[in-house]
Amino acid sequence: VYEAEDTLLMRTVAVKVLAPAVAGDRDMLVRFLAEARAASVVRHPNLVTIYQIGRQDEVIFTAMELVRGGNCADWVAEK
């Protein structure tokens, strides 16, 4: 996941990219898109908002709300 700037809407977003090593794997692509679609229809304070699913050249990505804070590894270590 990368931090990026949505230059059209003038906001900072998080961009999740399907790893190039698995982008050619149909099952991984279907899974990535299914995850993004499922997240895009759910509204909950503990979930980020999905703004876009797209492809730029050969890179498949999901652009979503950026939430600042720690990472999952830090959270798990605290538990």
C-alpha positions, 0 to 999 in steps of 0.5 A: 500500500502506497500513499499517493495524491489524487490530482483530480480530486486534490486529496491524499489517498492510499493505493493498494497495488496487486503485486506484479509477480502475481498480476498475471495469475487470474485467481489472484486478480479475481480475488483482488477485485472481489476484495475491493468490490466487497469493501466498496459496498460496506459502510462502517466507521472501522473500514476505509472508503474505496474510491476507485479500482483501476489499471494504469498500464499493467498495474492494477490498483485500488485507491482508498481513503488514507487513514494515518496511524500504525501498521498491522504488525504494530497492532498485533505486537501490542495484543 
